[in-house]
Amino acid sequence: MTKLTLGSHPFLLGFDQLERLVERTAKSENGYPPFNIEQSADNAYRITLAVAGFGEDDLSITVEDRQLIVRGRQSEADDDRIFLHRGIAARQFQKAFVLADGVEVAGATTENGLLHVDLKRAKPDTIVQTIKINKG
């Protein structure tokens, strides 16, 4: 018996890259930093990441190959400090979210140690499309 994968199913044409996207996202998943995803309107979403200690210059947001990638890297300018206890994480991170077709980044803000990334889904122009059949 052969195993049917998502990309090889006869009714799912053109979805072969979806399986690779899911695998790539699953491999990159870790728990830092913690985040929330909420639906803020019918066609709008908000991703909120806890980025306490990171300034706006320490964070970058990019969209690469239908993935929203949030990166954080703090500068180690205070190398002469001696910590007796260091419980606040200062490690770099990269968090990736796969975006569906038509979902775009509307903006990003920081507030009280939280990074908010707002997303919007563009409404499709055509819901039903009629295809003309040409004589061969």
Secondary structure, DSSP 8 states (H G I E B T S, - for coil): -----GGG-TT-TT-HHHHHHHHHHHHH--SSS-EEEEEEETTEEEEEEE-TT--GGGEEEEEETTEEEEEE------TT---S---S----EEEEEE--TTEEEEEEEEETTEEEEEEEE---S-SS--------
